[in-house]
Amino acid sequence: MKIDQQLISRLEQLTRLELTEAEKFRLEGDLNNILAMVERLQSLDTTGVEPLAYINDEGENTWREDEVQNQADREEALKNAPDRDEHYFRTLKVIDL
């Protein structure tokens, strides 16, 4: 597969980006380099190589108990808040329904 300016224009539309001509040419080169690297990786002989499931030798996660530690009390947590009411931080509305 070869990345060309037509594909870059299509990607630009799909992502709703406005790229300059220089950015388009740089992106084309970068994507072609990525594809070339993937093609080189696909040409490697992996016969006899087992898939890696875990990075460490233990083979599975070690879990710790989920315990509350070093918890600040409410007054200490709110002491430097720029805006608050009796019990909570006050913020600007972030969800517009």
NORHU-V139990 format. One record per backbone hydrogen bond with DSSP energy under -1.0 kcal/mol. CO is the residue of the C=O (numbers start at 1). NH is the residue of the N-H. Records with the same first field share a line. If there is no record, write none. Layout:
BEGIN
CO->NH, NH
END
This chain:
BEGIN
4->8
5->9
6->10
7->11
8->12
9->13
10->14
11->15
12->17
20->24
21->25
22->26
23->27
24->28
25->29
26->30
27->31
28->32
29->33
30->34
31->35
32->36
33->37
34->38
35->39
36->40
37->41
38->42
39->43
41->44
46->49
65->67
73->77
74->78
78->81
83->90
88->85
END
